[in-house]
Amino acid sequence: MSDTAPLGKVVVFGVGLIGGSFALALKAAGQAAEVVGFGRTLGSLTQALELGIVDRAGFNVGQEVSNADLVLIATPVGTTPEVMARIAPCLGSQTVVTDAGSTKEDVVEAARACFGERIGQFVPAHPIAGAENSGALAARPDLYRGKQVVLTPLAESSELSIARVRSAWEACGGEIRELAPAEHDRVFAAVSHLPHLLSFALVHDLARRDNRELLFAYAASGFRDFTRIAASHPEMWRDICLANQKALLEELDRYREQLDELRDALQRGDGASLEATFDVARTARREWAESKTRT
């Protein structure tokens, strides 16, 4: 590694919001001597270069990965296995690989298949940060500041690999947490993947109605707050939903049961039941918001 920075070369696959913000944060903190970016299109790479997100555009995977200290895979989760297959034959003995995907069990399965005996050089991660906008233009160096980053190390992950990934995300301003991959996917099915699915569903339903222009004309802050995440990247969320299908279906079934209870109460004109449900929800929401304010 470089004598002047904790990391020498960092290679980022996917130079949009997540990967681009990671690169910008490391560079701002002086924690990477060089950042090389790979993108799915020449246009995205050119934009990342012009914005100073990466120092060079990568074209030869073997040449760039073989002597990299850290590789971040920040592409849609559906493309992660393909990227892993490309870099696996090129890994240097010192190269550590991590990812930024919102699902983990599928990523771990792909990593085991691709990296084989070198699985110890891989440490899965998930930064809990994002925005409804995507692409290199949305990247910013403070995206991860004060945000949780969940690591899901494997039994085989070496201490050096874990420490390097932890240090990199901490340099970006992230607060590190750890979960097992399966537990991670169950948790985020409930608090992230389901809310996105519901937000997309509501906007999709309204958009298909004949009077959609009238409905959207009167939509205000409640609609804005509930549906903000429906502006998220469709391809990315398609992949996340499919990758976490089992846990997400379980959460969706739970939610349908809750809706059925509310529907029954509404049909009965049972205001007490509606109010009791709303009160529990309000209390839990306020406690959560207050805990976030304290931290």
Phi, psi and omega in degrees: 000163182297147177286342186255358180210146179302328178242138175276266180267131173245129179249128182242121173263111184101100188252032178272216185304307186286304180294322179293321179292323176300313180297314181297320181294317179297318181293320180296328180273359182067031186255006177216128180287327182206137176241124179249131183247142171242137179224165181282341178226152177296328180297317181292322178293317179299318179296318179296323176294314182296328181274356180076018179289317178238157179272329180215152171270134180267141177230331180252104185300314182299317181296321185276324185280328188300329180242022178277147174275327182214136175239127175250127174261109183236037177265168175308142188301335179292339180261357183302314179302322180296317179295317179300319180296326180289321186270339186306314182290348188255357187298128172282163182296336182263356186281130176249137181244138173222174178222176180230024185288153181276354174234154188235322183297320179292324179293318179297318179300316179294320181296317179298319181291322185274318188270338176055238183292346180265016181301335179295345179270006182246133177229108179293147179211160179213104176284127182271073181204153180172187179201165180288342178270154181224175179093169184299326181297335181275348183293143177208149187289343183258013184302322187263000184295120180077006181262150178286141172235118183266122172263141176235067184300150177267164178301330182274346183300125182290156178299322178298317181296314180298315182296321181292317180292316178301314181298320181296314181291325176296323178296332177281354181099005183283152175256117192277133172233163178228139175218157170287150183306315181295318179295319176306311184293325177292317181298312186280342170298322183282316191256355180227305186290317177297312178303320178296316180301316181293320180295314176302317184297316181296311181295321178298317180298313181294323183294336181272353184280151180296330181260029184301324180296320178294316180299311181293332179295331182257001178291136184232215190296323179298315178295317180300313183293319183289328189252007181309317185285352175289351175273005181289169186292117183300317182297316181299315183284335170300311182296319181297313181299316180290322181293328181249037188304311185298308181294323181291322177297320178298317179292323179295320177295319177299318182293321178298323176297319178296318178297320179297321178297317179293321179297316179298317179297319180294316180296325179281349186070030185273084182295327181297318179293318178299314181296320180297318178297315181296323182293316177299317181295316180298316181298313181296320181294318180293320178297319178297314181297320179294322178295325177291324179293321180293329181270000000 
